[in-house]
Amino acid sequence: VSAGGPGVGYLTSDLKLSHPIGQLLVPILAGHRRQRFTPVCIDSHSIGISRSPLPYQQEVQALCGGGQVHSIAGLSARAAAAKVNALGVHVMVNLNGWSGEDRNDVLALRPAPLVINAVGFPGASGCSFIHALLADRVSAPPEMARFFSERLLLLPPSHHPLPQLHLFGAFDPPARVT
């Protein structure tokens, strides 16, 4: 990881152009204060970023600290946690929550001192190893904080990096809608 400061790791299995998380990660990475923090991209999908068109891959890689996306696909939880730790990640931002090819098994080993859930799963995780939830007053009303296992980090007006693109529908198969 480059010498811009402590690493902020972004863990997702959805690092691809065809997924909203993959699209939302680009402005997040572009907005990083690299003098203070180094963004570290960690892909947990079995195929990885190669599923996307080359221009997207190049853009994401250029925005990631060190110019690369680190894969933990196929690694055991212990090996993946060791890799994340070796990358100098101090804050791990979990963009999957309990969805997709999540790697909560890795997060349970505490590969970084601070773990935050954000964007991909805006609800309580119920896990002691998730320290905070990046949310807003709509998705996590302050008066409901006692029902969350994480500390709420409420952002105005929205926890979503691109609030104007927030979707109000699900197009998942009925089995996934709960």
C-alpha positions in Angstrom: 0.0 0.0 0.0 1.3 3.5 -0.8 2.5 5.8 1.9 -0.5 8.1 2.1 -1.5 7.1 5.6 -3.4 4.4 7.3 -5.2 2.0 5.0 -9.0 2.1 4.6 -10.0 -1.2 3.1 -13.1 -1.6 1.0 -14.2 -5.3 1.1 -16.8 -6.4 -1.5 -17.7 -9.3 -3.7 -19.5 -6.8 -6.0 -16.5 -5.0 -7.6 -17.9 -4.9 -11.1 -19.5 -2.3 -13.3 -22.8 -4.1 -13.6 -23.5 -3.9 -9.8 -24.5 -0.8 -7.9 -21.8 -1.3 -5.3 -19.2 -1.4 -8.1 -20.6 1.8 -9.5 -20.8 3.6 -6.1 -17.2 2.6 -5.1 -15.7 4.8 -7.9 -16.8 8.2 -6.4 -16.0 7.0 -2.9 -12.4 6.1 -4.0 -12.1 9.3 -6.0 -13.1 11.4 -3.0 -10.4 9.9 -0.7 -8.0 12.3 1.0 -5.0 10.4 0.0 -2.7 12.5 2.2 -4.4 11.2 5.3 -5.7 7.7 4.2 -4.8 5.1 1.6 -7.7 3.3 0.0 -7.2 -0.4 -0.3 -9.6 -2.4 -2.6 -10.2 -6.0 -1.5 -12.2 -8.2 -3.8 -13.8 -11.4 -2.4 -15.6 -12.6 -5.5 -14.4 -15.9 -7.0 -14.0 -14.3 -10.5 -13.1 -10.8 -9.4 -12.9 -7.5 -11.1 -12.1 -9.2 -14.4 -15.9 -9.5 -14.9 -16.0 -5.9 -15.9 -14.9 -4.0 -19.0 -11.2 -3.1 -19.1 -11.8 0.7 -18.8 -13.6 0.2 -15.5 -10.9 -2.2 -14.2 -8.3 0.4 -15.0 -10.2 3.2 -13.3 -10.7 1.3 -10.1 -7.1 0.1 -10.0 -5.9 3.7 -10.5 -8.0 4.9 -7.6 -6.9 2.1 -5.3 -3.8 2.6 -3.2 -0.8 1.0 -4.9 -2.8 0.8 -8.1 -4.2 -2.6 -7.6 -7.2 -4.6 -6.4 -6.3 -7.3 -3.9 -8.1 -10.6 -4.1 -9.0 -12.8 -1.1 -11.1 -15.1 -3.2 -10.4 -18.8 -2.4 -8.3 -17.9 0.7 -9.2 -19.4 4.0 -10.5 -16.9 6.6 -7.2 -17.0 8.4 -5.1 -16.5 5.2 -7.4 -13.7 4.1 -7.3 -11.9 7.5 -3.5 -12.2 7.5 -3.4 -10.7 4.0 -5.7 -7.7 5.0 -3.5 -7.1 8.0 -0.3 -7.2 6.0 -1.8 -4.6 3.6 -1.9 -2.1 6.6 -5.6 -1.8 6.7 -6.7 0.1 9.9 -10.3 0.6 9.0 -12.2 -2.1 7.1 -15.4 -1.0 5.3 -17.6 -4.0 4.6 -19.8 -3.3 1.6 -21.5 -6.7 1.6 -23.0 -7.2 5.0 -24.7 -10.6 4.8 -25.2 -10.7 1.1 -23.4 -12.1 -1.9 -20.1 -13.8 -1.3 -19.6 -12.0 2.0 -16.5 -12.7 4.0 -17.8 -12.1 7.5 -15.7 -15.2 8.5 -12.7 -13.0 7.7 -14.1 -10.0 9.6 -14.7 -12.2 12.6 -11.0 -12.6 12.9 -10.6 -8.9 13.2 -8.1 -8.2 10.4 -8.3 -4.5 11.1 -8.8 -2.6 14.4 -12.1 -1.0 13.2 -14.8 -2.6 11.0 -17.7 -0.6 9.6 -20.7 -1.8 7.6 -21.7 0.5 4.8 -23.9 0.9 1.7 -24.5 -2.7 0.7 -26.3 -3.7 3.9 -27.8 -0.8 5.8 -29.1 -2.9 8.7 -27.8 -4.2 12.0 -25.3 -7.1 11.6 -25.8 -8.6 15.0 -22.0 -9.2 15.2 -19.7 -8.0 17.9 -16.8 -7.7 15.4 -18.7 -5.0 13.4 -18.0 -1.8 15.3 -20.1 0.7 13.4 -22.7 1.2 10.7 -22.5 4.0 8.3 -26.2 5.1 7.9 -28.6 8.1 8.0 -31.6 9.1 10.0 -34.0 7.4 7.7 -32.3 4.0 7.4 -31.3 4.0 11.1 -33.4 6.4 13.2 -31.4 7.5 16.3 -34.2 6.5 18.6 -33.7 2.9 17.3 -30.0 2.8 18.1 -30.5 0.4 21.0 -31.6 -2.3 18.5 -28.3 -2.1 16.6 -25.3 -4.1 17.6 -23.1 -1.4 16.0 -22.5 2.2 16.8 -24.4 4.3 14.4 -22.5 6.8 12.3 -25.2 9.0 10.8 -24.4 11.0 7.8 -26.6 13.9 6.5 -28.6 13.8 4.4 -28.0 10.2 3.3 -25.5 7.4 3.9 -25.6 6.7 0.2 -22.7 8.2 -1.7 -25.0 9.1 -4.6 -28.4 9.8 -3.0 -30.0 10.9 -6.2 -29.5 7.4 -7.5 -31.0 5.6 -4.5 -33.3 2.8 -5.7 -36.7 2.3 -4.2 -37.4 -1.1 -5.6 -35.8 -4.6 -5.6 -35.4 -6.6 -8.8 -34.2 -9.7 -7.1 -35.8 -13.1 -7.4 -38.7 -13.4 -4.9 -36.7 -15.8 -2.8 -34.3 -13.0 -1.9 -37.0 -10.5 -0.9 -37.6 -10.7 2.8 
